[in-house]
Amino acid sequence: MNGPHFAGAIERAGADALELNLFTLPSDLHATAADIENRYFYTIRQVLREVKMPVSIKISYYFSNLGAMLLRLSETGVAGLVLFNRYYSPDFDIDRLSLSNGATLSESGDYRRSMRWIAIMRDKIRIDLAASTGIHDAPALIKLLLAGANVVQVVSAIYRYGPEHISAILRQLTRWMEKHNFADVESFRGLLQQSQNQSPEDYERVQFIRDFRGFTGD
Ligand SMILES: Cc1cc2nc3c(=O)[nH]c(=O)nc-3n(C[C@H](O)[C@H](O)[C@H](O)COP(=O)(O)O)c2cc1C
């Protein structure tokens, strides 16, 4: 059975929806960006042909034209994009001079890439956006909702703190909403997306230079 047929089998087994994890490390020196991108569109077409249930795709940020690629992916017929997956990365053992296992779990600051891209793309993409990577606590959850995420995914924090951590995060979310007089999540979802900000260019800032003033004595 090949990939798309698995999707059909999963639907027939009773699944309500399917998340496709699409990624190959773009290390093929002979592939063009278009070759790699076309593999994504080909797979999505094949899977959507097989199933009627909603399909979301979880992807990486390894695209030279990330914004345009996210837009094109959102127009394929998938129901949602998950930004972004986090992949296994090997490490080096400097005593054994060999490859070793990299960190399995994300760190709590790792949510920022997803936050920026959801904030930038929210008003340009019509389908649901799920935030993934580095969401370990209520502040990160709230930030991703402020960016415009429809849902967030939590994996490493559950491994680290146990499933009851989700209840703690939700209690903190409720307290934060009461403090800010938000009756429901819709009242603040997307409030800090790029298009609603006075300085949209700040969402695209990539240089640290302003932060060096303190170090240089300016
Ligand atoms: C132990 C472990 C196993 C994972 N296995 C998969 C997997 O099989 N397929 C997949 O798409 N993502 C897998 N992931 C990635 C997670 O689904 C998630 O995208 C990633 O961990 C980022 O979220 P987090 O920061 O909340 O952990 C795995 C993550 C961890 C920590």
The ligand as a Gaussian input file, in Angstrom:
#p B3LYP/6-31G(d) Opt

LIG

0 1
 C        9.430000      12.295000      20.952000
 C        8.834000      12.992000      19.767000
 C        8.381000      12.253000      18.687000
 C        7.835000      12.887000      17.563000
 N        7.398000      12.146000      16.501000
 C        6.820000      12.769000      15.446000
 C        6.301000      12.017000      14.367000
 O        6.372000      10.787000      14.342000
 N        5.724000      12.674000      13.334000
 C        5.607000      14.047000      13.335000
 O        5.062000      14.617000      12.388000
 N        6.101000      14.781000      14.339000
 C        6.680000      14.178000      15.398000
 N        7.187000      14.923000      16.432000
 C        7.108000      16.379000      16.328000
 C        5.920000      16.899000      17.113000
 O        4.712000      16.443000      16.542000
 C        5.916000      18.427000      17.140000
 O        5.682000      18.950000      15.833000
 C        7.237000      18.984000      17.647000
 O        7.679000      18.243000      18.750000
 C        7.130000      20.452000      18.010000
 O        6.223000      20.676000      19.065000
 P        6.716000      20.818000      20.594000
 O        7.667000      21.935000      20.670000
 O        5.438000      21.061000      21.355000
 O        7.354000      19.518000      20.959000
 C        7.737000      14.300000      17.544000
 C        8.190000      15.024000      18.656000
 C        8.737000      14.399000      19.750000
 C        9.211000      15.229000      20.907000

